[in-house]
Structure formats: structure tokens, C-alpha cells
Amino acid sequence: SKFFPFAFLVFDLLSLNIGVVLANLIRFSQPFYFNDRYITLHLFLNISWIVIFYVTKLHESNRESKILDVINKVLLALVINLSLTLALRVGMKAYFYSREHLFYTFLFFSFLITSWRIAFYYFIRYYRTKGYNIRNVAVVGLGPTAKNIVKYIDNTPELGYVFHGYFDNNTDQENVLGNVEDLEKYCQ
């Protein structure tokens, strides 16, 4: 999981730049359009995405997130990026940027980033059901809430939690690994 933020940024920027290349192909009939104005636009899109990526916390990965949460977060970032790009175009009177080019850039970028994020979401959940990218869990206490937590863990293997046992001062129960004081030593 520690590599997820870097991977997310790389794949997001790859999606953005593929979107730009595809828009160049459609608008200018060449994948790399070397015009000073469009190089500036290209740099602006990349730099603004990096800032938006961190501001909207697209680098964070939460096991409990639902697919709609992931999509909403990506769409919010896309709207912010599009708004900034349009503000640049209007604010600097940069009407020389082709609307068609911008349209296709954001169309392809939106499709690619949403597609890869959805694919990753389902892949990582499947991967966790196979015993990878897991988090070990021990529950302190042995009441109804603790049992509900364990039931939740058992019913959602795609989250990657592996239950090891309880820690409770009543050590006569099943699955009790020790007293509450033993938890720290067990974790070490």
C-alpha cells in the first residue's frame, strides 16, 4: 500500500498525457504537436493535475471506500482541473487554444482515468481475497460489538482484514489470545 500514492500519480499522469496525444491526433493529425502555446498548455495540465491530485487526496487509498466514493473523488478532481483550464483560457484571453482539442483531451482523460481507477478498485479487492495486501486484526474485548466486528471482517474478505483473535481479561473464552495487557507484546 505504501507504493499506491506513487502508482496512482503515475497512472493518472499517463492517462492525462495519453488524452493529450489522442486529442493532438484528432485535432492536428499528429501525436506530438510542438507549438509553444500547446507545450505551455500541456505543462499547465500536468502541473495543475499534480496539485489537484494532492489537494483532493486522490493519493489516499481507503480499504472501506465504495466504488462510488472512488468515482466521485476522480470526477471532482476532473471538474476542478477543467475549471482551472477554462479559467486559464478566459483569464489570459488564450482563445487560440482549440476548443475541440480541449474537449477531446478531457474526454479521453476522463475516460482513461475513471477506467483505470475502477479497474484498480476491483483488482485490489480481488487480490486481497487471495491473501495479499492484508492487514492483521486483533480485537480488544469480547462483547457483542467485538463479535460484530469479527463478523464484518469474515463477511468482507475483499477488504483484506485477517482476524487473529481477541484480547480480553476473561481468557477462558475461545479465540482469546491473552489479557488486554498482552496485546502490545503480541503485536510486536
C-alpha positions as CSV (number, residue, x, y, z in Angstrom):
1,S,0.0,0.0,0.0
2,K,2.9,2.4,0.5
3,F,3.5,2.4,-3.2
4,F,-0.1,3.2,-4.1
5,P,0.2,7.0,-4.0
6,F,3.1,7.0,-6.4
7,A,1.4,4.5,-8.7
8,F,-1.8,6.5,-8.6
9,L,0.0,9.6,-9.7
10,V,2.0,7.9,-12.4
11,F,-1.1,6.3,-13.9
12,D,-3.2,9.5,-13.6
13,L,-0.5,11.4,-15.4
14,L,-0.2,8.7,-18.0
15,S,-4.0,8.9,-18.6
16,L,-3.7,12.7,-18.9
17,N,-0.9,12.6,-21.4
18,I,-2.5,9.8,-23.5
19,G,-5.6,12.0,-23.6
20,V,-3.4,14.9,-24.9
21,V,-1.8,12.7,-27.5
22,L,-5.1,11.4,-28.7
23,A,-6.5,15.0,-28.9
24,N,-3.5,16.0,-30.9
25,L,-4.1,13.2,-33.3
26,I,-7.7,14.2,-33.8
27,R,-7.2,18.0,-34.0
28,F,-3.7,18.3,-35.5
29,S,-3.2,14.9,-37.2
30,Q,0.0,14.3,-35.2
31,P,0.6,12.8,-31.8
32,F,3.0,15.5,-30.6
33,Y,2.1,19.0,-31.5
34,F,5.2,21.1,-30.9
35,N,3.8,24.6,-30.7
36,D,4.9,26.8,-27.8
37,R,1.4,27.6,-26.8
38,Y,0.4,23.9,-26.7
39,I,3.5,22.9,-24.8
40,T,2.6,25.5,-22.2
41,L,-0.9,24.1,-22.1
42,H,0.5,20.6,-21.7
43,L,2.7,21.6,-18.8
44,F,-0.2,23.5,-17.2
45,L,-2.4,20.4,-17.4
46,N,0.3,18.2,-15.8
47,I,1.3,20.6,-13.1
48,S,-2.3,21.5,-12.2
49,W,-3.2,17.8,-12.0
50,I,-0.3,17.1,-9.6
51,V,-1.6,19.9,-7.3
52,I,-5.2,18.8,-7.6
53,F,-4.1,15.2,-7.0
54,Y,-2.8,16.1,-3.6
55,V,-5.4,18.7,-2.7
56,T,-8.4,16.3,-3.4
57,K,-6.5,13.4,-1.8
58,L,-6.5,11.2,-4.8
59,H,-3.3,9.7,-3.5
60,E,-5.1,8.2,-0.5
61,S,-6.4,4.6,-0.6
62,N,-9.1,3.6,1.9
63,R,-10.0,-0.1,2.2
64,E,-13.5,0.8,3.2
65,S,-14.2,3.1,0.2
66,K,-17.1,2.2,-2.1
67,I,-16.8,2.3,-5.9
68,L,-19.0,5.4,-6.0
69,D,-16.6,7.2,-3.5
70,V,-13.7,6.5,-5.8
71,I,-15.6,7.7,-8.9
72,N,-16.9,10.8,-7.1
73,K,-13.4,11.7,-6.0
74,V,-12.0,11.4,-9.5
75,L,-14.9,13.4,-11.1
76,L,-14.4,16.2,-8.5
77,A,-10.7,16.4,-9.5
78,L,-11.6,16.4,-13.2
79,V,-14.1,19.2,-12.7
80,I,-11.5,21.2,-10.8
81,N,-8.9,20.6,-13.5
82,L,-11.3,21.5,-16.3
83,S,-12.4,24.7,-14.4
84,L,-8.8,25.8,-14.0
85,T,-8.0,25.1,-17.6
86,L,-11.1,27.1,-18.7
87,A,-10.2,29.9,-16.3
88,L,-6.7,30.0,-17.8
89,R,-8.2,30.2,-21.3
90,V,-10.5,33.0,-20.4
91,G,-8.4,34.8,-17.9
92,M,-5.4,35.0,-20.2
93,K,-7.5,35.5,-23.3
94,A,-5.9,32.4,-24.6
95,Y,-8.6,31.8,-27.2
96,F,-6.0,30.4,-29.6
97,Y,-6.4,27.1,-27.7
98,S,-8.7,24.9,-29.8
99,R,-12.0,24.1,-28.0
100,E,-12.0,20.8,-30.0
101,H,-8.6,20.0,-28.6
102,L,-9.6,20.7,-25.1
103,F,-12.8,18.8,-25.5
104,Y,-11.0,15.7,-26.7
105,T,-8.3,16.0,-24.1
106,F,-10.7,16.0,-21.3
107,L,-13.0,13.4,-22.9
108,F,-10.1,10.9,-23.3
109,F,-8.5,11.8,-19.9
110,S,-11.8,11.4,-18.1
111,F,-12.5,8.0,-19.7
112,L,-9.0,6.7,-19.1
113,I,-8.6,7.9,-15.5
114,T,-12.0,6.6,-14.5
115,S,-11.5,3.3,-16.2
116,W,-8.1,2.6,-14.7
117,R,-9.3,3.7,-11.2
118,I,-12.3,1.4,-11.4
119,A,-10.2,-1.5,-12.7
120,F,-7.7,-1.0,-9.9
121,Y,-10.5,-0.9,-7.3
122,Y,-11.8,-4.3,-8.4
123,F,-8.4,-5.8,-8.9
124,I,-7.1,-4.8,-5.4
125,R,-10.3,-6.2,-3.8
126,Y,-9.9,-9.5,-5.7
127,Y,-6.1,-9.5,-4.8
128,R,-7.0,-9.2,-1.1
129,T,-9.4,-12.1,-1.2
130,K,-6.4,-14.2,-2.3
131,G,-4.5,-13.3,0.9
132,Y,-2.3,-10.4,-0.4
133,N,-2.2,-6.8,0.7
134,I,-3.7,-7.7,4.0
135,R,-4.0,-6.1,7.5
136,N,-3.8,-8.3,10.6
137,V,-6.5,-7.6,13.1
138,A,-6.9,-8.4,16.8
139,V,-9.9,-7.3,18.7
140,V,-9.8,-6.0,22.3
141,G,-12.8,-7.1,24.3
142,L,-15.2,-9.9,23.8
143,G,-18.6,-8.3,23.9
144,P,-21.4,-8.1,21.2
145,T,-19.6,-5.2,19.4
146,A,-16.4,-7.2,19.2
147,K,-18.2,-10.1,17.7
148,N,-20.0,-7.9,15.2
149,I,-16.5,-6.5,14.1
150,V,-15.3,-10.1,13.6
151,K,-18.4,-11.0,11.7
152,Y,-17.9,-7.9,9.5
153,I,-14.3,-9.0,8.8
154,D,-15.4,-12.5,7.9
155,N,-18.1,-11.3,5.6
156,T,-15.9,-8.8,3.7
157,P,-12.7,-10.7,2.7
158,E,-12.2,-8.2,-0.2
159,L,-11.1,-5.6,2.4
160,G,-8.1,-7.7,3.3
161,Y,-8.5,-7.9,7.0
162,V,-7.3,-11.1,8.7
163,F,-8.7,-11.8,12.2
164,H,-6.2,-13.4,14.6
165,G,-8.1,-13.4,17.9
166,Y,-9.4,-11.5,20.9
167,F,-7.7,-9.9,23.8
168,D,-9.8,-9.9,26.9
169,N,-9.3,-10.2,30.6
170,N,-11.6,-13.2,30.6
171,T,-9.1,-15.7,29.0
172,D,-11.4,-18.7,29.3
173,Q,-13.2,-18.0,26.1
174,E,-12.5,-19.4,22.7
175,N,-10.1,-17.4,20.4
176,V,-8.8,-15.3,23.3
177,L,-5.1,-14.9,22.8
178,G,-4.4,-13.2,26.1
179,N,-5.2,-10.4,28.5
180,V,-5.6,-6.9,27.3
181,E,-2.1,-6.2,28.6
182,D,-0.7,-8.9,26.4
183,L,-1.8,-7.1,23.2
184,E,1.3,-5.0,22.9
185,K,3.6,-7.9,23.2
186,Y,1.6,-9.9,20.7
187,C,1.7,-7.1,18.2
188,Q,5.5,-6.9,18.5
